[in-house]
């Protein structure tokens, strides 16, 4: 793990992040890597922009195997602020998808759409899962019920998407690897 500070912000890159980047470089062509990197940078910059709009400082950033986690200085945000910040990333990807698709940037548009939709999934390590927890917390359910509901919803969505992939003939190994990762992260992540 590599750790350093820049402008007072703690930055950490785990070995899994470096491994995934190296793996992507070896199995994908250059334009796919460039498009995926652009989608990821746009996504994270949208989260940071939302924090800036709300006047929330940045405490640390952690790069790990399946993404980036941003930690604000204030850990006790209102549900509305947290939802705004969480939805900023996927929303930026979906807006950029519409722009690129309109101008016939199919591969670049696909990277934006894929990242935006993936992050809206209700899985605990993704933006959609954290939004789901915020929404359930507003209902004043106890934490055990919220945890159980989010896990049931997450696993159900993962299994449905995996089955839909098989039924529709998806042959992309990374699709199934992602579903497998998300499934196991519900138990061990």
C-alpha positions as CSV (number, residue, x, y, z in Angstrom):
1,X,0.0,0.0,0.0
2,X,1.2,3.5,-0.9
3,X,0.2,6.4,1.4
4,X,1.0,10.1,1.1
5,X,-0.5,13.5,1.8
6,X,-1.1,16.2,-0.8
7,X,-2.6,19.6,0.1
8,X,-3.5,18.2,3.6
9,X,-5.5,15.3,2.0
10,X,-4.4,11.7,2.8
11,X,-4.1,9.6,-0.3
12,X,-3.9,5.8,-0.2
13,X,-3.4,3.4,-3.1
14,X,-3.9,-0.2,-2.2
15,X,-2.1,-3.1,-3.9
16,X,-5.4,-4.2,-5.4
17,X,-5.8,-0.9,-7.3
18,X,-2.4,-1.2,-8.8
19,X,-3.1,-4.8,-9.8
20,X,-6.4,-4.0,-11.5
21,X,-4.8,-1.1,-13.4
22,X,-2.0,-3.4,-14.6
23,X,-4.5,-6.1,-15.6
24,X,-6.6,-3.6,-17.5
25,X,-3.5,-2.4,-19.4
26,X,-2.7,-6.0,-20.4
27,X,-6.1,-7.2,-21.5
28,X,-7.7,-4.1,-23.1
29,X,-6.8,-2.0,-26.1
30,X,-5.6,1.6,-25.5
31,X,-8.9,3.3,-26.5
32,X,-10.9,1.2,-24.1
33,X,-8.5,2.0,-21.3
34,X,-8.6,5.7,-22.2
35,X,-12.4,5.8,-22.3
36,X,-12.7,3.9,-19.0
37,X,-10.2,6.2,-17.3
38,X,-12.0,9.3,-18.6
39,X,-15.4,7.9,-17.2
40,X,-13.8,7.2,-13.8
41,X,-12.1,10.6,-13.5
42,X,-15.4,12.3,-14.5
43,X,-17.3,10.3,-12.0
44,X,-14.9,11.1,-9.1
45,X,-14.6,14.8,-10.1
46,X,-18.4,15.0,-10.0
47,X,-18.4,13.7,-6.4
48,X,-15.7,16.2,-5.5
49,X,-17.6,19.1,-7.2
50,X,-20.7,18.2,-5.3
51,X,-18.7,18.4,-2.1
52,X,-17.3,21.7,-3.1
53,X,-20.8,23.1,-3.9
54,X,-22.0,22.0,-0.4
55,X,-18.8,23.5,1.2
56,X,-17.6,20.1,2.5
57,X,-13.9,19.6,2.8
58,X,-12.0,16.5,1.7
59,X,-10.3,14.4,4.4
60,X,-8.9,11.5,2.4
61,X,-9.1,9.5,-0.9
62,X,-8.5,5.7,-1.1
63,X,-7.9,3.9,-4.3
64,X,-8.7,0.2,-4.2
65,X,-9.3,-2.7,-6.6
66,X,-12.9,-1.9,-7.5
67,X,-12.9,1.9,-7.3
68,X,-12.2,5.0,-5.4
69,X,-13.6,6.0,-2.0
70,X,-13.7,9.6,-1.0
71,X,-14.0,10.6,2.7
72,X,-15.3,14.0,3.6
73,X,-13.9,16.0,6.6
74,X,-17.4,16.0,8.1
75,X,-18.5,12.3,8.6
76,X,-22.0,13.3,9.8
77,X,-23.7,14.7,6.7
78,X,-27.4,15.0,6.4
79,X,-29.1,12.3,4.3
80,X,-29.9,14.9,1.6
81,X,-26.3,16.1,1.3
82,X,-25.0,12.6,1.2
83,X,-27.5,11.5,-1.5
84,X,-26.6,14.6,-3.5
85,X,-22.9,13.8,-3.4
86,X,-23.4,10.1,-4.1
87,X,-25.7,10.7,-7.1
88,X,-23.3,13.3,-8.6
89,X,-20.9,10.7,-9.9
90,X,-23.4,8.4,-11.7
91,X,-25.4,11.4,-13.0
92,X,-22.3,12.9,-14.6
93,X,-21.6,9.6,-16.4
94,X,-25.1,9.4,-17.7
95,X,-25.2,13.0,-18.9
96,X,-21.8,12.5,-20.6
97,X,-23.2,9.3,-22.2
98,X,-26.0,11.3,-23.7
99,X,-23.6,13.9,-25.0
100,X,-21.2,11.4,-26.5
101,X,-23.9,9.1,-27.9
102,X,-25.4,12.1,-29.7
103,X,-22.1,12.9,-31.3
104,X,-21.5,9.2,-32.3
105,X,-18.8,8.4,-29.7
106,X,-20.1,4.9,-29.3
107,X,-17.1,3.3,-27.4
108,X,-16.6,6.4,-25.2
109,X,-20.4,6.6,-24.6
110,X,-20.5,2.9,-23.7
111,X,-17.8,3.4,-21.0
112,X,-19.8,6.3,-19.5
113,X,-23.1,4.4,-19.6
114,X,-21.5,1.3,-18.1
115,X,-19.9,3.1,-15.2
116,X,-22.9,5.2,-14.5
117,X,-25.3,2.3,-14.4
118,X,-23.0,0.0,-12.5
119,X,-22.6,2.7,-9.7
120,X,-26.3,3.0,-9.4
121,X,-26.6,-0.7,-8.5
122,X,-27.9,-1.1,-4.9
123,X,-24.7,-2.8,-3.7
124,X,-23.1,-1.8,-0.5
125,X,-19.7,-0.8,-2.1
126,X,-21.3,1.3,-4.8
127,X,-23.0,4.7,-4.8
128,X,-26.5,3.1,-5.4
129,X,-26.1,0.9,-2.3
130,X,-25.1,3.9,-0.1
131,X,-28.1,5.9,-1.5
132,X,-30.3,3.0,-0.6
133,X,-29.0,2.9,2.9
134,X,-29.6,6.7,3.3
135,X,-33.2,6.3,2.0
136,X,-33.9,3.5,4.4
137,X,-32.3,5.4,7.2
138,X,-34.7,8.3,6.6
139,X,-37.6,5.8,7.4
140,X,-36.2,5.4,11.0
141,X,-35.7,1.6,10.6
142,X,-33.2,0.1,13.0
143,X,-29.7,-0.5,11.7
144,X,-30.0,-4.3,11.7
145,X,-33.2,-4.1,9.5
146,X,-31.5,-1.6,7.1
147,X,-28.4,-3.9,6.8
148,X,-30.6,-6.9,6.1
149,X,-32.8,-5.1,3.6
150,X,-29.8,-3.7,1.7
151,X,-28.1,-7.1,1.6
152,X,-31.3,-8.8,0.3
153,X,-31.9,-6.2,-2.3
154,X,-28.2,-6.2,-3.4
155,X,-28.0,-9.9,-3.7
156,X,-31.3,-10.1,-5.5
157,X,-30.2,-7.5,-8.1
158,X,-26.9,-9.2,-8.6
159,X,-28.5,-12.6,-9.2
160,X,-31.1,-11.1,-11.5
161,X,-28.5,-9.3,-13.6
162,X,-26.3,-12.5,-13.7
163,X,-29.3,-14.5,-14.9
164,X,-30.3,-11.8,-17.4
165,X,-26.7,-11.9,-18.8
166,X,-26.9,-15.7,-19.3
167,X,-30.4,-15.6,-20.8
168,X,-29.5,-12.7,-23.2
169,X,-26.3,-14.4,-24.2
170,X,-23.7,-12.0,-22.7
171,X,-20.3,-13.5,-23.3
172,X,-18.2,-10.8,-21.6
173,X,-16.1,-12.4,-18.9
174,X,-15.6,-9.1,-17.1
175,X,-19.4,-8.8,-16.7
176,X,-19.6,-12.1,-14.8
177,X,-16.4,-11.3,-12.9
178,X,-17.9,-8.0,-11.7
179,X,-21.2,-9.8,-10.7
180,X,-19.1,-12.3,-8.8
181,X,-17.0,-9.6,-7.1
182,X,-20.2,-7.7,-6.1
183,X,-21.8,-10.9,-4.8
184,X,-18.9,-11.8,-2.5
185,X,-18.4,-8.2,-1.4
186,X,-21.8,-8.3,0.2
187,X,-20.5,-11.0,2.5
188,X,-16.8,-10.1,2.9
189,X,-16.5,-6.5,1.8
